[in-house]
Amino acid sequence: MKILLLTAYYTPETAASIYLSENRIEAFTRAGFIVELYTPIPTRGVSTEKRNIYEKEKRHECLCDGHLFIHRFSMYREGKSPLLRALRYLLCSVAHFLNGLKAKNTDVIFVTSTPPIQGTMASLLKKVKRIPLVYNLQDIFPDSLVATNLVAENSLIFKLGRKIEDFTYRNADKIIVISEDFKRNILKKGVPNEKIEVIYNWVDESVVVNIERKDNKLINKYDLDIQKFYITYCGNIGLTQNIDMLLDAAKEFETIQDIHFVLIGEGVYKNKLDELICKNGIINITLLPFQPYEDISHVFSLGDVGLVISKPGVGKNSLPSKTWNILSAERPVLANFDENELKEIIEKNHLGIFTKAGDKKNFKEALLYFYNNPDKCLEMGRNGRNFVLKNLTRQTATQKYVEILKQSVNK
């Protein structure tokens, strides 16, 4: 069986979810599938020199004992301008469509929901090639635009987005969603139950493990005080994460010298965040860049507590994958999030503390609770690791993808 896989980002790019693509592809090739992958020349977290190497020397690669064929096409760098980014997404989708047309002897198309028009492009390609389409829904568009107050529900953009969404759902043979909340959302939109499969994003439990503080390479690398109580956030530093609330909370904790916040990641809000830290004289926050994936255990083990935060209304249908990495590293989760499936998972399994998105008072109280109860931190951390091993292992989740692709082709 040959899979036509069209993706906007792939290794060696640095993004929080790249490992999901890598793990899926490894599972596909291990199952004996041939993967024909089309992607742009890498941009996120990649230097100009490295981009040039891929442009000139690595446009075509054959890996995994001849089971993975990677084809990279030219595309300008991704910047911070929303307009230029949207144009880049459009051009990438056109390139994916044209390359997909040329791909021979493919049995199934597999795409994820980034960018939002990816599903529409794949649906059109399916009509031409007359092969099944499996669509992995990682973000619900245009609902996410409304949640971030970028558009209103009665706007033209929202109505167009719903048309795009409906077209994709109608043409996909299988839709893989990452939570029960996602499933409920698209069921309400008329998607048949038999078309939907729920597979939670996973964590590679053999890669993300607990690293003791004394052995954590980030401590020496960034000259961090080994004795402090660290609250860490790792992921996108954007407009939806409610970083301003986090800054306010950090400022109010400055009187407790042992408490320190470490934010690891990149995003459109990072420069502004740096400005605000300097402007307000906040001394208990350290900003770090995204770290190499091979250091992921050091990243998620650095803190005594790991944060999952967002602005109110943003996370109604979201289940952030970083949660599983925090748990796998044996750290408790402090969520400041919309009440959804995440709340139930955390509270039912005693994995940390859930506070409502935007509720700074309870957020601060939860931080103090963790700070004053180190034994509870350790206990919840152990609970988290056990939860991952029982429910969210890489092998279990990726094998489900394999089976769904087989079923789509063989039905």
N, C-alpha and C positions, 0 to 999 in steps of 0.2 A: 504494500500500500504506500502511495506517495502523498504527502501532505504539502499543500501550498500554504506557506505561512508568511503572512505579510505584517510586518511590525514597524512601528515608528521609531523604536529604540532597541538597541541590542548591545551586548558586550563589544567593546570595553567601556561603554558609557557608565557613568555613576548615577544611579537612581535607586531609590529605596526598593523598588519592585523588580529590578533586573533579574534577581536570583530566581524569581518565579518562572520567567521565560527560560532561563538556563536549565532549571530543574525539569520543566515540562519537556523540553527538547531532548534532554538526556534520557528521560523515560520513553519518549517516542522512538528514539534510535535504539535503545536497549530492547524495545519490543519488536525490532526488526523493520520499523517504518523508515522510508526515505523522506527526508525533510528538505524541501526546496524553499529556502528562506530569502526574502527580499527586504532590504532595509537601507536607509540612507547612510552615507558616510557618517561615522560617529561624531556627536557634537557635545553632549552633556558631560562636563567634567573632563574633557579631552583637550589636550594642548594642540596648538596649531601644528607643531612638528609631528605629533602623533596622527592628526587628521591627514596630513600630507602623505604619511606612510600608507595609510589605508586607501587614500585616493590613488596613489601611484603603484603600490605593490600588493595590496590586499583587497582589491575589488571583488575578487572571486576566490573562495577558499573551499576546500573539501576536507571535512573533519569527520570524527567518529567512525573511523574505518569505512569511509565512503558512504555513510548514511546521512550526513548533513552537508548540504551545498549552500553556501552563503554568497549572495550576490548583493553588492553595495552600489548604490547609484549616487551621483553627485547631488548635493543640496547645500544651500548656504547655511551658515551657522545659525543656531537658535539663539535669539536675543531676548531682551526683556520687553520689547514693544509688543503689546497684545495684537496689534494689526499685522505686524510682520510675522508674528508667530502663527496667527490664523492663516495668513497667506502661505506660510511654509507647510502647514498641515494640508492645505488644499493641494499644493503642488506635489507633496508626498503621496497623497491619495491618487492623484492622476498618474504618477510614476508607478505606483503599486498596481493600478489597473492595467496599464500598458504592459508592464513586465509580466503580470499574471496572465494576460492574454497569450504571451509567448511561451509560457511554461507548458511543457508537454507531458502527457500521460499522468496528470494529477488526478487523484481520487476524491479529495475533500479539501475545502478551504477552511483555514482556521485563522481568526482574527480576534483581537481584544478591542475594548471600547475606547481606546485612546489612539488618535483623536476621535471626537464624536462622530465624524463623517466616515470613519473607517468601516462601520457596519453597512452604510449605504453603498459605499464603493464595492464592498465584498458581495453585497446582494446583487448589484448590477453584473458583477463578474460571474456570479453563480448562474445568472440567466443566460449568459453567453456560453459558458463552459458546460452547463448542465450537470454540475456535480454538487453534492451536499455542502452546506455551510454550517459550521459550528462557531457560534459567537459567544465569547467570554465577556460577560458584563461586569466590569470592575468599577464603573461609575455610571450613574443614571443621569443621562442628559435628555432634556434640558432642566430637569428638576434641580440639578446642582447649581445652575445659573441663578435660579430663583432663590435658593438657599443662601447664596452669597450676595444677594441683592444686586446682582449685575443686570438682571432683567426682571420685568414684572410678568405675571401670568397672563395678562391681557395684551402683552406686547407682540409685535410682529415676529420678533426673533424667537420668542417662546413658541408661538403657534407653528412657525417653520420647524423648530426643533422637534416638536411633537410629531409632525409629519415625517421627519427623518427617522425618529424613533419607531413609529408605527411601521414604516416601510421595512426597516431592518428586522423587527420582531416577526413580521409577517413572512419574510423570506428566509429567515434562519430555520434550519432543520432542528437544531438543538441550541438552547440558550443556557449557558452555564453561569449561574449567579453565585456570589460569594457569601450570601447570608439568607436566612429565612425572611428577613425584612425586605431584601431585594425581591425575593420571590413574591411576597405579598403585594409589593408595589406593582410589579408588572402583571400579576394576576388581575388586579383591579383595572388594568388597561386593556384587558381582553385577551391576553396571551394564554393559550390553552395550557392546562396543568401538565399534560404529557410532554410538552415541548421543553419544560424547565427542569434543570438539574441543579441541585445545590452542592457546591464543593467549596468549603472554606479555604481561603488562602492558608498556606501551611508555613511551617518553619523547618529548616533542616536541623533537626535536633542533634545531629552529630557534629554540626559546624558551630551552632550557637549554644555555647555552654558557659557555665560559671567560671569566671577567672577571678581568683583572689586578688584583693586590692594590691597587695605587695608585688604581685606578678603582672599587673596591668601596665602595658607598655605606654599607654597614654599619660600616665602619671608623670613619668620622666620626660616624655616627649614634649609635653606642654607645661612642665614645671608646676604641677598641681600639688597641693598639700595633701599628703596621704591620710591625714588625720580628720579631714573635714567630712561633713555629712553632705553628700552630693545628690541633688535632684537633677535628673538629666532628661533632655528632650532630644530625640533624634528623628530627623525627617525633613520634609519640605518646610521652609520658612517663608510662608506666603501670606496671602490676605485673609485666609479662612481659619488660621490656627489660633486666633485670639492672643497673639503675642503681646499686645498692649496690656491685657489683664495680667499676663505672666510678669511683665515688667513692673507693674504696680505692686504685685505681691512680693516680688524680689526686693523692691525698694523698702517695703515695710518690714522685711526680715533682716535688714542691714545691721540691726542692733544685736542680732545673734550671730556672732562671728564664725561659729562652726558651720553654719548653713551656707552652701554655695550652689549656684545654678550653672549647669553646663548645657549649652545648646549646640548640637552638632548637625550641620546640614547646609543646604543652599536654598535659594529661592528669591523671588522678586522683592520680598520685604527685608532681605538681610541687610542691605546697605542702609535702609531707613532705620532698622533696628540698631545698627552700630551707631548711627547718629544720635538716636534717642538715649542710648546708654551713656555716651559722652556728654550730651547736653544736660542730662539729669544727674550726672555724677554717680551712676550706679556702679558700685565696686564689687558686688557679689555675683556677677554674671560673667562667664567666659564663653566666647563664641569660637567654635572650631569648624573647620571645613568637613565635608563628607570624607570618611575614611575608606581605605580600600576594603573590599568585601572580605578579604582574608583576615582582617582585623575586627570583624563584626562582633565576635565574642567580647573583645576588649571594650568596644563601644557600648554594648548593652549591659556589660558588667560594671561599667565605671560608676554608675550611680547607686545609691542606696535605695532609690525609688525611681521608677521610670514614668514619664508623663505621656498621656494621650489627651490632647486638648483641641478644642475647636470653638468657633463662635456659635452662639445660639442659632438653631435652624439649619446649620450646615451638615450635621451628622445624623439626621433623621434616618437615613437609609444606609449609613456607612458603618463598616466594621474594620477599622484600621489594622493593616497587617503588622505594623510595628508592635501591636499588643502582644502578638505571639512571640516575637523576638525578646521582648522584655521578660515574658514568662519563662521562655526557654533558658534564659540566662539566670534564672532563679531570683528574679527581682519582683517586688510587688508593684502593681499598677496603681497610679493615681489618675483617674479619668475625670476630666471636666468636659462633659459631652452631653449631647441630646439623649434623652431617655429612649433607649431602644434595646436591641438584643444584647449589646455590650454590657449594659447594666445588669441584666439577668445573669450573664455568664460570670461576671466579676463577683457579684454578691452571692450567688448560689454556691460557687466553688471556693469562696474565701480567698480570692486572688489579689485583693487590694481594696481600695475605697473608690466608690463612684460618687461624683458630685455633678450637679446639673450644670450644663454649659452656661458660662457667664456668672455663675454664683461664686464670687470671689471670697465671700465670708467662709463658706463651708470648705472651699478649696484650701484656704489658709489654715483652717482648723485641722483638716486632714493632714497637711504637711507637718503641723506641730505634733499631731498624734504619732506619725511615723518617726519623727525626730526623738520624741520622748519614749518610744517603745521599740527599741532595736530588735528585741526578741520577736515581736510581731512581724517586723519586716522579714526576718529570716523564715518564720513560719509560713507567711504568705508566699514568699519566694519559693519555698519547697512545694507548696501546693500548686503553684504555677507550673513548675517543671513537670510535676506528675500529670497535670491536666494536659499539657502538650503531648507527653508520651502516650496518653490514652486516646487523644482525640485529633491531634494536628500534625502527625508525622508526615514527612515528605513522601515516603513510599506509599502510604495509604492514599493520599490525595492525588499524586501524579498518576497512580494506577487507575484511578477513576476517570481521568482524562483519556487515558489509553482506551479504556473500555467504551467510553462514549463515542470516540472517533471510530472504533471498530463497528459499533452498532449503527452509526450514521451511514457508513459505506455499505454495510451488509443488509440493511433493511430492505 
